[in-house]
Structures are given as C-alpha cells and as structure tokens.
Amino acid sequence: MTRRLLSEHQCPVCGNPITKVTVDEGKIKGAPRIPVLVPAYCDQGCFLVLFVDRTLEIREAQPALQMSS
C-alpha cells in the first residue's frame, strides 16, 4: 500500500488551497470507475469531494453536502 500526497488544488468555496490530502495509490489506479471521489477538507475547513483520475491528479473539486442533525 503506497500512500501518495495529491497536488495542491484551489477550494471552490473559499478559494484557499486544498493541501495535505493523501490517497492509497493502488486503490485509485485499480478503481473500477474513474474519477474516484475522495472526501477532503481545504485548509480553512470547507468539506469537499475531490474527483481524482488514475494519474492521481485532481480534476475537479466540489462542495460536499453536509447532513444536519
């Protein structure tokens, strides 16, 4: 299992960077569907879904819906 750090990407909500997101390289490259959806937080705490392709590049970032209690 090889963990890889994804490249920095801009948050679509606040514009701050999304950094320090790591993924299991084997699971991404061997996934049956691409892009793989990866939950993440930007540096300011926005909850996001990242769309990651087989080359481990973030193709898109979208805000995730949060369930309220």
MDAnalysis code that builds the backbone (N, CA, C; Angstrom):
import MDAnalysis as mda
import numpy as np

u = mda.Universe.empty(207, n_residues=69, atom_resindex=np.repeat(np.arange(69), 3), trajectory=True)
u.add_TopologyAttr("name", ["N", "CA", "C"] * 69)
u.add_TopologyAttr("resid", np.arange(1, 70))
u.add_TopologyAttr("resname", ["MET", "THR", "ARG", "ARG", "LEU", "LEU", "SER", "GLU", "HIS", "GLN", "CYS", "PRO", "VAL", "CYS", "GLY", "ASN", "PRO", "ILE", "THR", "LYS", "VAL", "THR", "VAL", "ASP", "GLU", "GLY", "LYS", "ILE", "LYS", "GLY", "ALA", "PRO", "ARG", "ILE", "PRO", "VAL", "LEU", "VAL", "PRO", "ALA", "TYR", "CYS", "ASP", "GLN", "GLY", "CYS", "PHE", "LEU", "VAL", "LEU", "PHE", "VAL", "ASP", "ARG", "THR", "LEU", "GLU", "ILE", "ARG", "GLU", "ALA", "GLN", "PRO", "ALA", "LEU", "GLN", "MET", "SER", "SER"])
u.atoms.positions = np.array([
    [0.843, -1.177, 0.000],
    [0.000, 0.000, 0.000],
    [0.887, 1.239, 0.000],
    [0.813, 2.008, -1.051],
    [1.606, 3.218, -1.171],
    [0.695, 4.428, -1.029],
    [0.972, 5.259, -0.054],
    [0.217, 6.488, 0.152],
    [0.868, 7.596, -0.654],
    [0.055, 8.366, -1.365],
    [0.565, 9.479, -2.175],
    [-0.128, 10.770, -1.777],
    [0.632, 11.835, -1.731],
    [0.123, 13.167, -1.468],
    [-0.368, 13.762, -2.786],
    [-1.626, 14.198, -2.810],
    [-2.163, 14.807, -4.029],
    [-1.623, 16.221, -4.183],
    [-1.575, 16.700, -5.423],
    [-1.111, 18.054, -5.678],
    [-2.115, 19.065, -5.126],
    [-1.630, 20.244, -4.869],
    [-2.474, 21.310, -4.332],
    [-3.536, 21.712, -5.355],
    [-4.711, 22.067, -4.856],
    [-5.827, 22.481, -5.705],
    [-6.569, 23.600, -4.969],
    [-7.262, 24.445, -5.703],
    [-7.979, 25.562, -5.087],
    [-9.381, 25.142, -4.648],
    [-9.779, 25.556, -3.458],
    [-11.118, 25.274, -2.929],
    [-12.149, 26.064, -3.723],
    [-13.213, 25.404, -4.211],
    [-14.236, 26.112, -4.975],
    [-15.151, 26.963, -4.096],
    [-15.097, 26.794, -2.793],
    [-15.970, 27.536, -1.881],
    [-15.315, 28.838, -1.421],
    [-14.092, 28.730, -0.880],
    [-13.450, 29.906, -0.287],
    [-12.202, 30.380, -1.028],
    [-11.698, 29.575, -1.962],
    [-10.526, 29.968, -2.737],
    [-9.192, 29.625, -2.099],
    [-9.204, 29.094, -0.886],
    [-7.965, 28.698, -0.224],
    [-7.481, 27.371, -0.794],
    [-6.218, 27.039, -0.551],
    [-5.694, 25.788, -1.106],
    [-6.218, 24.550, -0.389],
    [-6.272, 23.462, -1.137],
    [-6.557, 22.138, -0.598],
    [-5.203, 21.437, -0.597],
    [-4.673, 21.160, 0.588],
    [-3.355, 20.536, 0.708],
    [-3.436, 19.358, 1.662],
    [-2.386, 18.604, 1.722],
    [-2.226, 17.501, 2.672],
    [-3.262, 16.390, 2.513],
    [-3.751, 16.176, 1.292],
    [-4.679, 15.073, 1.035],
    [-3.868, 13.901, 0.510],
    [-3.924, 12.776, 1.219],
    [-3.214, 11.580, 0.787],
    [-4.218, 10.494, 0.418],
    [-3.831, 9.684, -0.564],
    [-4.675, 8.583, -1.026],
    [-3.822, 7.325, -1.186],
    [-4.481, 6.188, -1.224],
    [-3.826, 4.914, -1.499],
    [-3.707, 4.795, -3.018],
    [-2.492, 4.865, -3.525],
    [-2.253, 4.870, -4.972],
    [-2.862, 3.646, -5.658],
    [-2.718, 2.463, -5.069],
    [-3.237, 1.236, -5.669],
    [-4.750, 1.243, -5.800],
    [-5.434, 1.773, -4.802],
    [-6.898, 1.824, -4.855],
    [-7.389, 2.780, -5.925],
    [-6.689, 3.890, -6.133],
    [-7.087, 4.849, -7.171],
    [-6.821, 4.254, -8.552],
    [-5.614, 3.740, -8.753],
    [-5.254, 3.212, -10.073],
    [-6.033, 1.956, -10.439],
    [-6.461, 1.182, -9.443],
    [-7.211, -0.033, -9.706],
    [-8.719, 0.119, -9.576],
    [-9.190, 1.323, -9.412],
    [-10.628, 1.551, -9.216],
    [-11.415, 1.191, -10.478],
    [-12.595, 0.582, -10.319],
    [-13.405, 0.225, -11.479],
    [-14.028, 1.434, -12.169],
    [-14.193, 2.520, -11.437],
    [-14.774, 3.736, -12.031],
    [-13.831, 4.910, -11.798],
    [-13.682, 5.694, -12.826],
    [-12.839, 6.889, -12.768],
    [-13.682, 8.064, -13.229],
    [-13.649, 9.203, -12.581],
    [-12.787, 9.551, -11.469],
    [-13.255, 8.933, -10.164],
    [-12.307, 8.827, -9.233],
    [-12.601, 8.337, -7.893],
    [-12.962, 9.547, -7.033],
    [-14.014, 9.430, -6.245],
    [-14.430, 10.511, -5.371],
    [-13.721, 10.368, -4.031],
    [-13.036, 11.424, -3.634],
    [-12.245, 11.418, -2.407],
    [-12.727, 12.557, -1.510],
    [-13.199, 12.258, -0.304],
    [-13.590, 13.335, 0.607],
    [-12.352, 14.053, 1.139],
    [-12.461, 15.372, 1.328],
    [-11.320, 16.156, 1.799],
    [-11.810, 17.458, 2.420],
    [-10.898, 18.124, 3.096],
    [-11.139, 19.457, 3.633],
    [-10.080, 20.392, 3.081],
    [-10.466, 21.644, 2.794],
    [-9.463, 22.633, 2.405],
    [-8.783, 23.128, 3.677],
    [-7.808, 24.004, 3.532],
    [-7.052, 24.494, 4.678],
    [-7.899, 25.355, 5.624],
    [-9.061, 25.819, 5.160],
    [-9.954, 26.613, 6.004],
    [-11.120, 25.800, 6.550],
    [-11.178, 24.508, 6.208],
    [-12.185, 23.629, 6.784],
    [-13.423, 23.369, 5.947],
    [-13.453, 23.824, 4.706],
    [-14.591, 23.525, 3.825],
    [-14.575, 22.030, 3.501],
    [-15.711, 21.375, 3.622],
    [-15.822, 19.943, 3.328],
    [-16.072, 19.768, 1.844],
    [-15.237, 18.985, 1.170],
    [-15.251, 18.875, -0.290],
    [-15.222, 17.420, -0.749],
    [-15.562, 17.237, -2.010],
    [-15.360, 15.970, -2.701],
    [-14.411, 16.260, -3.857],
    [-13.304, 15.514, -3.910],
    [-12.332, 15.654, -4.989],
    [-12.554, 14.548, -6.005],
    [-12.462, 14.881, -7.268],
    [-12.578, 13.918, -8.357],
    [-11.160, 13.652, -8.857],
    [-10.643, 12.459, -8.562],
    [-9.244, 12.128, -8.818],
    [-9.156, 11.083, -9.929],
    [-8.265, 11.327, -10.919],
    [-8.119, 10.379, -12.027],
    [-6.995, 9.382, -11.744],
    [-6.740, 8.484, -12.670],
    [-5.741, 7.417, -12.463],
    [-4.316, 7.927, -12.353],
    [-4.062, 9.131, -12.837],
    [-2.716, 9.707, -12.707],
    [-2.561, 10.459, -11.386],
    [-3.555, 10.324, -10.499],
    [-3.576, 10.958, -9.186],
    [-3.646, 12.475, -9.263],
    [-4.258, 12.971, -10.312],
    [-4.486, 14.407, -10.466],
    [-5.918, 14.728, -10.053],
    [-6.095, 15.844, -9.371],
    [-7.438, 16.309, -9.020],
    [-8.013, 17.004, -10.255],
    [-9.076, 16.452, -10.799],
    [-9.714, 17.024, -11.990],
    [-10.775, 18.059, -11.645],
    [-11.365, 17.911, -10.455],
    [-12.420, 18.824, -10.043],
    [-12.579, 18.716, -8.534],
    [-13.037, 19.785, -7.923],
    [-13.372, 19.790, -6.501],
    [-14.740, 20.440, -6.364],
    [-15.612, 19.798, -5.603],
    [-16.966, 20.311, -5.401],
    [-17.282, 20.307, -3.910],
    [-18.107, 21.268, -3.464],
    [-18.525, 21.234, -2.059],
    [-19.350, 20.000, -1.795],
    [-19.157, 19.381, -0.648],
    [-19.942, 18.211, -0.255],
    [-21.129, 18.689, 0.573],
    [-22.237, 17.998, 0.438],
    [-23.389, 18.321, 1.259],
    [-23.172, 17.760, 2.642],
    [-23.509, 18.516, 3.632],
    [-23.375, 18.048, 4.998],
    [-24.760, 17.802, 5.576],
    [-24.904, 16.679, 6.250],
    [-26.168, 16.344, 6.893],
    [-26.242, 17.088, 8.225],
    [-27.360, 17.740, 8.462],
    [-27.527, 18.417, 9.746],
    [-28.343, 17.530, 10.670],
    [-28.065, 17.621, 11.940],
    [-28.789, 16.778, 12.889],
    [-29.940, 17.507, 13.545],
])
